[in-house]
Amino acid sequence: MGDSRGAVMGRPRGFDIDQALERAMRVFWARGYEGASLAELTGAMGITKTSVYAAFGNKEQLFRKALQRYGAGPAAYVARALEEPTARAVALAFLRGAVRTTTPPGGPSGCLAVQGALASSDESRVVHDLLVDWRNDAGAHLEERFRRAVDEGDLPRGAEPRRLARFVMTIGFGIAVQAANGLGPAELDEIVDTALLGWPA
């Protein structure tokens, strides 16, 4: 026999979970993990603390979800760059992508993966380490792509994939810092052009 109580298991959330996560991501992006208070997050998301815990977990879990969203959205240029046909095109797409992402019109400047762990206390060490791993993973993918370029003859045999990957990562995160300092896309694109003048041929 059927249950006359029906199939309702609880109240509907009453908010758009994707929209709430997008807003949380932008608060973390602008304020960093420690700088983003729970009150500021709930205010931006338009929901209560209880709803945050129910939908996302604690602040650290919310940040992890926001970082995933950042990687799949604003920072998706990293994965796209790796698909470019030459190593130089990979580096150029990565750095141009960094410029575009760190200077969005009407959005937070800088990089969530850089600013997220600034002034990280012992209590936030897990988030600090999470972001270190996130950045190192991007560097490892660049190194792997440049190694393939050496094997394919796109880069000279004497090129060092690890050094090139670290160089591109350093310039990319430097762009993020300069964007947070107020430099605009045109000025940052000049930095990209200068950085690639010495690219191995």
C-alpha positions in Angstrom: 0.0 0.0 0.0 1.1 3.6 -0.7 2.1 6.0 2.1 -0.6 8.6 2.4 1.9 11.1 3.8 3.3 11.7 0.3 6.8 12.0 -1.1 7.8 15.3 0.4 11.0 14.8 2.4 11.6 18.3 3.5 11.1 21.9 2.5 12.6 23.0 -0.8 15.7 25.1 -0.5 14.0 28.3 -1.8 17.2 29.6 -3.4 19.3 29.0 -6.5 22.3 26.9 -5.2 24.4 27.7 -8.3 23.8 31.5 -8.0 24.5 31.3 -4.2 27.8 29.5 -4.9 28.7 32.0 -7.6 28.2 34.9 -5.2 30.3 33.1 -2.5 33.1 32.6 -5.0 33.1 36.3 -5.8 33.3 37.2 -2.1 36.2 34.8 -1.5 37.8 36.1 -4.7 37.6 39.7 -3.5 38.3 39.2 0.2 40.3 36.0 0.5 39.4 33.0 2.7 40.1 34.7 6.0 38.8 38.2 4.9 35.5 36.7 4.0 33.3 36.6 7.1 30.4 34.3 7.3 28.1 37.3 7.7 29.5 38.8 4.5 29.1 35.5 2.7 25.5 34.9 3.8 24.7 38.5 2.9 26.0 38.2 -0.6 24.4 34.7 -1.1 21.1 36.0 0.3 20.7 33.0 2.6 21.0 32.2 6.3 23.9 30.5 8.1 21.6 27.5 8.6 21.1 27.3 4.8 24.8 27.6 4.1 25.6 24.7 6.5 22.7 22.6 5.0 23.6 23.2 1.4 27.4 23.6 1.4 28.8 22.6 4.8 31.1 24.8 6.9 33.1 27.7 5.6 36.1 25.6 4.5 33.8 23.2 2.5 32.1 26.2 1.0 35.5 27.6 -0.1 36.4 24.2 -1.6 33.2 24.3 -3.7 33.9 27.9 -4.7 37.4 27.1 -5.8 36.1 24.2 -7.9 33.7 26.7 -9.5 36.5 29.1 -10.1 38.6 26.4 -11.7 35.8 25.4 -14.0 34.7 28.9 -14.8 37.0 32.0 -14.6 40.2 29.9 -14.5 39.2 27.5 -17.2 41.7 29.3 -19.4 44.4 27.1 -17.9 42.9 23.9 -19.3 42.2 25.5 -22.7 45.8 26.8 -22.9 47.1 23.3 -22.6 45.3 22.4 -25.8 47.1 24.9 -27.9 49.2 23.4 -30.8 52.6 24.8 -29.8 54.4 25.5 -26.5 54.6 29.2 -27.2 50.9 29.3 -28.0 50.3 27.5 -24.7 52.3 30.1 -22.7 50.6 32.9 -24.6 47.1 31.6 -24.0 47.9 30.9 -20.4 49.2 34.5 -19.8 46.5 36.2 -21.8 44.0 34.2 -20.0 45.5 35.3 -16.7 45.2 38.9 -17.8 41.5 38.5 -18.8 40.6 36.6 -15.7 42.3 38.9 -13.2 40.8 42.1 -14.7 37.1 41.3 -15.3 34.8 44.2 -15.9 32.8 44.9 -12.8 34.3 41.9 -11.0 37.0 41.2 -8.5 40.5 41.9 -9.6 43.4 39.5 -9.0 43.3 35.7 -8.7 41.3 33.7 -6.2 44.0 31.1 -6.0 46.6 33.8 -5.0 44.5 36.1 -2.8 42.5 33.3 -1.2 45.3 32.3 1.2 46.9 35.7 1.9 47.6 36.4 5.6 46.7 32.8 6.3 46.6 31.9 10.0 47.3 28.5 11.6 43.5 27.9 11.7 43.4 28.4 7.9 46.4 26.2 7.1 44.2 23.6 5.4 43.0 26.2 2.9 46.5 27.6 2.4 47.7 24.1 1.6 44.7 23.5 -0.7 45.6 26.5 -2.7 49.3 25.6 -2.9 48.3 22.2 -4.3 45.9 23.9 -6.7 48.7 26.2 -8.1 51.2 23.4 -8.1 48.9 21.2 -10.1 48.6 23.8 -12.8 52.4 24.1 -12.9 52.7 20.3 -13.2 50.3 20.3 -16.2 52.3 23.0 -17.9 55.5 21.1 -17.3 54.0 18.0 -18.7 52.8 19.9 -21.8 56.2 21.5 -22.3 57.9 18.1 -22.0 55.7 16.8 -24.7 56.7 19.8 -26.8 60.4 18.9 -26.4 59.6 15.3 -27.4 57.8 16.5 -30.5 60.5 18.9 -31.5 58.4 21.9 -30.9 60.8 23.1 -28.2 64.6 22.7 -28.7 66.2 19.7 -27.0 68.0 22.0 -24.5 64.8 23.5 -23.2 63.9 22.7 -19.6 60.2 22.0 -19.2 60.2 22.5 -15.5 62.0 25.8 -15.7 59.7 27.0 -18.4 56.6 26.0 -16.5 57.8 27.8 -13.4 58.6 30.9 -15.4 55.1 30.9 -16.9 53.5 30.3 -13.6 55.5 33.1 -11.9 54.6 35.6 -14.6 50.9 34.5 -14.4 50.7 35.0 -10.7 52.7 38.2 -10.9 50.0 39.4 -13.4 47.4 38.6 -10.7 49.2 40.6 -8.1 49.6 43.6 -10.5 45.9 43.4 -11.5 45.0 43.5 -7.8 47.3 46.6 -7.6 45.2 48.3 -10.3 47.0 47.6 -13.6 44.6 47.2 -16.5 44.5 44.7 -19.3 46.5 46.8 -21.8 49.4 47.3 -19.3 49.3 43.6 -18.3 49.3 42.5 -22.0 52.5 44.5 -22.4 54.0 42.4 -19.6 53.0 39.3 -21.4 54.6 40.5 -24.6 57.9 41.3 -22.8 57.9 38.0 -21.0 57.7 36.0 -24.2 60.4 37.9 -26.0 63.0 35.4 -24.8 60.9 32.3 -25.5 63.1 29.5 -26.8 62.9 29.0 -30.5 
